[in-house]
Amino acid sequence: METKRLKSIEETLVFIENEQSHIYITEEYENLLRKTALACLEQESIGVACEVNILLTDDEAIRQINAEFRNKDVPTDVLSFPMADITKGRINDFGNDSDPDEGLLVIGDIVISVETARRQSEQYGHSFERELAFLAAHGMYHLMGYDHEDELDEKEMMEKQEAVLKELGLRRA
């Protein structure tokens, strides 16, 4: 049996697809999302190249996705759909969760409502960039096996997210 040889993290691919038209998404916003995803992977010492997909959408589309996949007929700010077996940043099994053509570990998909991100940035009194990066980091940590079901897990996840945002120069208001 041949062992899969995955590339180094420097070859990670972060794909961004913008399916909404409410807010203009600049190249700088897309670069920020990529930097955020990579910073999360680096913070967790994920040493292999990965593939992450980020879908930017509006409230109606994320509401439909939430209803279809989580049986919750409400919009939300971010959804994560993990495809790799990772627990708190530790890769448990590469299994079938890799792209054999590219030699990448497929981490999963993140869906962000840009409309909600804009509202929340105003509500919390910080920049749209910070909120967008926060939601991307939140989604990344879910993909890497973190959750916030109890108080300790929520605290751990929040500290990791805030550390990445601080590294990117995006502090709380």
TAKA-V778547 format. One record per residue. N is the residue number from 1. RES is the residue in one letter. D_FIRST is the distance of its C-alpha to the first C-alpha in Angstrom with 2 decimals. Layout:
# TAKA-V778547
{{N RES D_FIRST} {N RES D_FIRST}}
This chain:
# TAKA-V778547
{{1 M 0.00} {2 E 3.80} {3 T 6.55} {4 K 9.49} {5 R 12.48} {6 L 15.59} {7 K 19.00} {8 S 21.84} {9 I 24.30} {10 E 26.86} {11 E 25.09} {12 T 25.40} {13 L 27.05} {14 V 29.80} {15 F 31.16} {16 I 34.68} {17 E 36.39} {18 N 40.09} {19 E 41.33} {20 Q 44.63} {21 S 47.90} {22 H 50.01} {23 I 49.21} {24 Y 48.55} {25 I 45.19} {26 T 45.50} {27 E 42.90} {28 E 43.72} {29 Y 42.73} {30 E 39.40} {31 N 38.82} {32 L 39.78} {33 L 37.22} {34 R 34.47} {35 K 35.74} {36 T 35.85} {37 A 32.26} {38 L 31.08} {39 A 33.42} {40 C 32.01} {41 L 28.41} {42 E 29.73} {43 Q 31.82} {44 E 28.84} {45 S 26.88} {46 I 24.06} {47 G 22.61} {48 V 20.32} {49 A 21.59} {50 C 22.41} {51 E 24.14} {52 V 27.25} {53 N 29.77} {54 I 33.41} {55 L 35.84} {56 L 39.52} {57 T 41.72} {58 D 45.11} {59 D 46.30} {60 E 46.52} {61 A 42.97} {62 I 41.49} {63 R 43.76} {64 Q 42.30} {65 I 38.69} {66 N 39.72} {67 A 41.40} {68 E 38.51} {69 F 35.69} {70 R 37.68} {71 N 40.75} {72 K 43.01} {73 D 45.42} {74 V 46.32} {75 P 45.32} {76 T 43.47} {77 D 42.77} {78 V 38.96} {79 L 36.06} {80 S 32.39} {81 F 29.48} {82 P 26.31} {83 M 22.97} {84 A 20.76} {85 D 20.57} {86 I 22.77} {87 T 25.44} {88 K 28.24} {89 G 26.31} {90 R 23.27} {91 I 19.94} {92 N 18.60} {93 D 15.42} {94 F 14.13} {95 G 13.05} {96 N 14.39} {97 D 17.10} {98 S 16.24} {99 D 17.58} {100 P 14.84} {101 D 17.77} {102 E 19.24} {103 G 16.45} {104 L 18.71} {105 L 18.58} {106 V 21.07} {107 I 23.46} {108 G 25.92} {109 D 29.42} {110 I 32.82} {111 V 36.09} {112 I 39.33} {113 S 42.83} {114 V 44.74} {115 E 48.01} {116 T 47.33} {117 A 46.20} {118 R 49.56} {119 R 51.55} {120 Q 49.82} {121 S 50.39} {122 E 54.08} {123 Q 54.18} {124 Y 52.65} {125 G 54.62} {126 H 51.89} {127 S 50.54} {128 F 48.53} {129 E 45.97} {130 R 45.54} {131 E 45.14} {132 L 42.60} {133 A 40.55} {134 F 41.00} {135 L 39.66} {136 A 36.64} {137 A 35.96} {138 H 36.54} {139 G 34.05} {140 M 31.44} {141 Y 31.84} {142 H 31.43} {143 L 28.14} {144 M 27.06} {145 G 27.96} {146 Y 31.62} {147 D 34.46} {148 H 38.19} {149 E 38.94} {150 D 40.88} {151 E 43.09} {152 L 40.84} {153 D 37.80} {154 E 40.14} {155 K 41.60} {156 E 38.22} {157 M 37.12} {158 M 40.54} {159 E 40.50} {160 K 37.16} {161 Q 38.44} {162 E 41.74} {163 A 40.19} {164 V 38.30} {165 L 41.50} {166 K 43.52} {167 E 41.15} {168 L 41.75} {169 G 45.49} {170 L 45.90} {171 R 47.98} {172 R 49.50} {173 A 53.01}}
